[in-house]
C-alpha cells in the first residue's frame, strides 16, 4: 500500500480540527435559540424561510458527539450521503497521490530515420562512380607493369607477399603459424563482430562512441604498423633493416 504523504496528513488534520470547532460553535448557538414550538431559524430572524432539515444540522456534528440511534440509515438510492460515513465523521477519503508518468504509455515518434531509397542508395551509387573514375584515371596515367615470369632457379630475395598480406607475413616471423595465422586474426575479427552488440549507443557523434572508435583505431594502427614494417624494414632473408641505410626492398 502506498504511504500517504506527510503534508497531506497535516492538511487533513487541520481541516478536521476546523470542522470540529465550527460544528461545536454551531451546536452551542442552536441549542438556546431553539423555541419550544420548534420555531424555524428563519422565523426568529423575521423571515418566511422553512425550518432547516434535521439531517443537515446533524451533518455538522461529529460522529463521536451524535447520540446512538437504532433507526436505520437513510436509503442509498436517494443519493443523499450518509452522515458520518467516512473516517471521523467525514465523507472525504484521501487515497494516494499517483504520478502521471507511471500510468501513461508514451510512445516516441521516430524522427531520425530515413528511407534506404533514395537517400542511402543514391549516396552509395555516387561513391561507387567516384571510385571507379579515380581508378580508371590512375590506371591511365600511372604505369604498373607485370613482373617477369617466375623462375624456380632464381627465387627473389626477399620474397614478400602483396602489401595487404604483409601484416600477416610479419606476424609469421614472430609467432607460431597457428597463433599468427588463426588465433590473433580470429580474435581481431571476433572483436569487430561483437562491437555493435557491446556498444549499442545509436549516436553518430564521435564523443559518444568512445568504445567503437577506440577498437577500430587500435585494429587499424596494429595492422598498419605491421604492414609498414614488412614493407620498408625487411630486407634480404626478411631480416630487419633500416631503409635509409640499406635501401628499400619493396615493390608494388
C-alpha positions as CSV (number, residue, x, y, z in Angstrom):
1,X,0.0,0.0,0.0
2,X,1.3,3.5,-0.9
3,X,2.0,5.7,2.1
4,X,0.1,9.0,2.3
5,X,2.5,12.0,2.2
6,X,3.0,13.9,5.4
7,X,1.9,17.3,4.1
8,X,-1.4,15.7,3.1
9,X,-1.9,14.2,6.5
10,X,-1.3,17.7,8.1
11,X,-3.7,19.3,5.8
12,X,-6.4,16.7,6.6
13,X,-5.8,17.1,10.3
14,X,-6.2,20.9,10.1
15,X,-9.4,20.6,8.1
16,X,-10.8,18.1,10.6
17,X,-10.0,20.3,13.6
18,X,-11.5,23.4,11.9
19,X,-14.7,21.4,11.1
20,X,-15.0,20.1,14.6
21,X,-14.6,23.7,16.0
22,X,-17.2,25.1,13.6
23,X,-19.7,22.3,14.4
24,X,-19.2,22.8,18.2
25,X,-19.9,26.5,17.9
26,X,-23.0,26.0,15.7
27,X,-24.3,23.4,18.1
28,X,-23.9,25.8,21.1
29,X,-25.6,28.6,19.2
30,X,-28.5,26.4,18.1
31,X,-29.4,25.0,21.5
32,X,-30.6,28.2,23.3
33,X,-32.1,29.6,20.1
34,X,-34.5,26.7,19.6
35,X,-38.1,27.6,20.5
36,X,-40.4,25.2,22.4
37,X,-42.7,25.1,19.5
38,X,-39.9,24.2,17.0
39,X,-39.8,27.7,15.5
40,X,-37.6,27.9,12.4
41,X,-34.4,29.8,12.3
42,X,-35.8,31.9,9.5
43,X,-38.9,32.9,11.7
44,X,-36.6,34.0,14.5
45,X,-34.9,36.3,12.1
46,X,-38.2,37.6,10.9
47,X,-38.2,35.8,7.5
48,X,-40.6,33.2,6.0
49,X,-37.9,30.5,5.4
50,X,-38.8,27.0,6.2
51,X,-37.3,25.0,9.1
52,X,-33.8,23.6,8.4
53,X,-33.9,19.9,8.0
54,X,-32.6,17.9,10.9
55,X,-30.2,15.7,8.8
56,X,-28.5,18.9,7.6
57,X,-27.9,20.0,11.2
58,X,-26.7,16.6,12.2
59,X,-24.1,16.6,9.4
60,X,-22.2,19.4,11.2
61,X,-22.0,17.4,14.5
62,X,-19.0,15.0,14.8
63,X,-19.9,11.3,14.8
64,X,-18.5,10.9,18.3
65,X,-20.9,13.6,19.7
66,X,-24.0,12.1,18.0
67,X,-26.3,10.0,20.2
68,X,-26.7,6.4,19.3
69,X,-29.8,5.6,17.4
70,X,-31.5,2.4,16.4
71,X,-33.1,3.9,13.3
72,X,-31.8,2.6,10.0
73,X,-29.6,4.8,7.9
74,X,-31.1,6.7,5.0
75,X,-31.6,4.7,1.8
76,X,-28.7,4.6,-0.5
77,X,-30.8,5.0,-3.6
78,X,-31.9,8.6,-2.6
79,X,-28.4,9.9,-3.4
80,X,-28.0,11.7,-0.1
81,X,-24.7,10.8,1.6
82,X,-24.9,9.2,5.0
83,X,-23.8,11.5,7.8
84,X,-20.6,10.3,9.4
85,X,-20.0,7.5,6.9
86,X,-16.3,8.3,6.4
87,X,-13.4,8.3,8.9
88,X,-14.0,10.5,11.9
89,X,-17.4,11.5,10.5
90,X,-16.1,12.9,7.2
91,X,-17.2,11.7,3.8
92,X,-13.9,12.7,2.1
93,X,-11.4,10.0,1.9
94,X,-7.7,10.6,1.0
95,X,-6.5,7.7,-1.2
96,X,-3.0,8.4,-2.5
97,X,-1.0,10.6,-4.9
98,X,-0.1,8.9,-8.2
99,X,2.4,10.4,-10.6
100,X,1.1,10.7,-14.1
101,X,4.3,9.4,-15.6
102,X,3.9,5.9,-14.1
103,X,0.5,5.3,-15.7
104,X,0.9,6.9,-19.1
105,X,2.3,4.9,-22.0
106,X,4.0,7.5,-24.2
107,X,5.5,6.2,-27.4
108,X,8.1,8.4,-29.1
109,X,7.7,9.0,-32.8
110,X,10.9,8.1,-34.7
111,X,12.2,11.2,-36.4
112,X,15.8,10.2,-37.1
113,X,15.2,7.5,-39.7
114,X,15.3,7.9,-43.5
115,X,14.4,5.6,-46.3
116,X,17.0,3.4,-48.0
117,X,15.9,4.6,-51.4
118,X,16.7,7.3,-52.4
119,X,18.7,8.6,-49.5
120,X,21.2,5.8,-48.9
121,X,21.4,4.1,-52.3
122,X,22.0,7.4,-54.2
123,X,24.9,8.3,-51.9
124,X,26.4,4.8,-52.4
125,X,25.9,4.9,-56.2
126,X,27.7,8.3,-56.4
127,X,30.5,7.0,-54.2
128,X,30.9,3.9,-56.5
129,X,31.1,6.2,-59.6
130,X,33.7,8.4,-58.0
131,X,35.9,5.4,-57.0
132,X,35.6,3.9,-60.5
133,X,36.5,7.2,-62.1
134,X,39.6,7.6,-59.9
135,X,40.7,4.0,-60.6
136,X,40.3,4.5,-64.3
137,X,42.3,7.8,-64.4
138,X,45.0,6.3,-62.1
139,X,45.5,3.3,-64.4
140,X,45.8,5.6,-67.4
141,X,48.5,7.9,-66.1
142,X,50.4,5.5,-63.8
143,X,52.3,2.6,-65.3
144,X,52.0,-0.7,-63.4
145,X,54.0,-3.4,-65.4
146,X,53.8,-7.0,-64.5
147,X,56.9,-8.7,-63.1
148,X,58.9,-11.2,-65.2
149,X,58.0,-14.8,-65.4
150,X,58.7,-16.8,-62.3
151,X,61.8,-18.9,-62.4
152,X,62.2,-21.5,-59.7
153,X,66.0,-21.4,-60.1
154,X,66.1,-17.7,-59.3
155,X,64.0,-17.1,-56.2
156,X,63.7,-13.4,-55.4
157,X,65.3,-12.4,-52.1
158,X,63.4,-11.1,-50.1
159,X,60.3,-12.8,-51.2
160,X,57.4,-10.6,-49.9
161,X,53.7,-11.1,-50.1
162,X,51.4,-8.4,-51.5
163,X,51.2,-5.3,-49.3
164,X,47.8,-6.3,-47.9
165,X,49.2,-9.6,-46.7
166,X,52.5,-8.2,-45.4
167,X,51.0,-7.8,-41.9
168,X,50.2,-11.5,-41.7
169,X,53.7,-12.4,-43.0
170,X,55.2,-10.1,-40.4
171,X,53.2,-12.0,-37.7
172,X,54.6,-15.3,-39.0
173,X,58.1,-14.1,-38.2
174,X,57.2,-13.5,-34.5
175,X,54.7,-16.3,-33.6
176,X,53.9,-19.9,-34.4
177,X,51.9,-20.3,-37.6
178,X,48.8,-21.4,-35.7
179,X,48.9,-18.4,-33.5
180,X,49.9,-15.9,-36.2
181,X,47.5,-17.2,-38.9
182,X,44.5,-18.3,-36.9
183,X,44.4,-17.2,-33.3
184,X,45.3,-13.5,-33.5
185,X,43.4,-12.7,-36.7
186,X,40.4,-14.7,-35.4
187,X,40.4,-12.7,-32.1
188,X,40.5,-9.4,-34.1
189,X,37.6,-10.4,-36.3
190,X,35.6,-11.6,-33.4
191,X,36.0,-8.3,-31.5
192,X,35.0,-6.4,-34.6
193,X,31.9,-8.6,-35.0
194,X,30.9,-8.1,-31.3
195,X,31.5,-4.4,-31.3
196,X,27.9,-3.5,-32.4
197,X,26.5,-5.7,-29.6
198,X,28.8,-4.3,-26.9
199,X,28.4,-0.6,-27.8
200,X,24.7,-0.1,-28.6
201,X,24.8,3.7,-28.5
202,X,22.8,4.9,-31.6
203,X,24.6,8.3,-31.6
204,X,26.7,9.3,-34.6
205,X,28.9,11.7,-32.6
206,X,32.5,10.5,-32.0
207,X,32.5,11.7,-28.4
208,X,29.6,9.4,-27.7
209,X,31.1,6.3,-29.4
210,X,34.4,6.0,-27.5
211,X,34.4,2.2,-27.3
212,X,33.7,1.6,-31.0
213,X,36.2,4.3,-32.2
214,X,38.9,3.1,-29.9
215,X,38.5,-0.5,-31.0
216,X,38.7,0.4,-34.7
217,X,41.6,2.7,-34.2
218,X,43.6,0.1,-32.3
219,X,42.8,-2.5,-35.0
220,X,43.8,-0.2,-37.9
221,X,47.0,1.0,-36.2
222,X,48.1,-2.5,-35.2
223,X,47.7,-3.8,-38.8
224,X,49.2,-0.6,-40.4
225,X,52.3,-0.9,-38.2
226,X,52.8,-4.5,-39.2
227,X,52.4,-3.7,-42.9
228,X,54.9,-0.8,-42.8
229,X,57.5,-2.9,-41.0
230,X,57.1,-5.7,-43.6
231,X,57.2,-3.2,-46.5
232,X,60.1,-0.9,-45.6
233,X,62.1,-2.5,-42.8
234,X,62.6,-6.1,-44.1
235,X,65.4,-6.8,-46.5
236,X,67.2,-9.9,-47.9
237,X,66.3,-13.0,-45.9
238,X,63.4,-11.0,-44.5
239,X,65.8,-9.6,-41.9
240,X,65.2,-6.3,-40.1
241,X,67.0,-3.3,-41.8
242,X,66.9,0.4,-41.9
243,X,65.8,1.7,-45.3
244,X,67.8,4.9,-45.1
245,X,71.0,2.7,-44.7
246,X,70.4,-0.4,-46.8
247,X,67.9,0.8,-49.3
248,X,64.3,-0.1,-50.0
249,X,63.3,-3.7,-50.8
250,X,59.7,-3.2,-51.7
251,X,57.7,-3.2,-54.9
252,X,54.1,-2.7,-55.6
